[in-house]
Amino acid sequence: MKLMSTARGEAAQSLALAQAERWNRHMHAWSDAIRYKGRIKAFLAAPLVYRAGLYFDALKDSLKDSRIYLVSSDIPDLHVRAELQDKEIGLDLFTKNAEDQ
């Protein structure tokens, strides 16, 4: 009898966890669909602004760990070049490693 009551509790717990997981997946998919509809409406309302926003978001993400140099706007024909390498790739000669100590 004790074994049956324990088994029912574990089964109920498993069912509750499965229902919670299903609910979480459903709500996540629903929020993705709502977000997508909002993006479509934003694009249809102002395509150039929407594309510019995507461009600047991508630029911000790609430059977030990069060194940035500010230069004068008085320079004619200024070209911006970005070296999109990971900052951890380079060699730092002036920092001792824990292994070298």
N, C-alpha and C positions, 0 to 999 in steps of 0.2 A: 504494500500500500504506500509506503514511504517513497519507494522508487517511482511509482506512478505520479505522485504529487510533484516530485522533483522534475520529472520528465515534462509534465505539463507546464511548469514554470519556465523551463528552458525553451520549450516550443513557443510559448507565448512571447518570450523575450526575442527569439529569433524572428517571429512574425512582426513584432513591433519594430525591430531594427530594419527589416526588409521594407515595411511600409514607410518608414522615415526616409530611407534611402530613395525609394521611388518618388516620394514627395519632393525631396531635394532635387532630384534629376528633373522632374517635371517643372518645378519653379525656375530652375536654371535655364532650361530650354525656353520657357515662357519669357523670361527676362531678356534672353538673347534675341528672341523674335521681336519684342517690343523695341529694343535698342536698334535693331536693323530697320524697322519701320520708321523710327525717328531719323535715322541716317538718310533714308530714301527721301523723306520729306525735306530735310535740310538741303540735300543735293538739288531737289526739284525747285526749291525756293531760291537758291542762289548757287548755281553750279561753280562759278569761279571762286567764290568765297569758300565753298566747301573744299574744292581742290587745293586752294592755297592753304587752308587749315591742315589738310593731310600732309602737304609738302613741308610746312613748318614743323609739324609734329615729328615727322620722320627726320628732319634736319636736327631738331632738338635732341632726339633720341640718339642719333649717330654721333653728335658732338658732346654729349654729356660728360664724358671722361677725357676729353681732349684738351690740350692747351689751346687757348684762344689768344690771339694777338689783335689788338685794336690799332687801326691805322687811320690816318687823316683821310677825310673825304675829299680833300683838295687834289688828290692824286688822280690825274687823268687816266682813263682806261684801266682802272683797278680791277684785278681779277682775284677772286677768292678761290683758294685751293685748300682742300681739307685732306689730311693724311689720316685715314680712318683705320689706324692700327691700334691694337690694344696697348695701353700704356705700360703694361706689365711685361711686354716682350723685350724691351730694351735692356741694356746692361748698365748697372749703376756701380761705378768703380769706387765711389766714396762711402758706401754703406757696407759695414762688415756683416757678413752672414753669421748666423748662430753657429754654423759648422766651423767657421774660420777662427772663432775665438778660443 
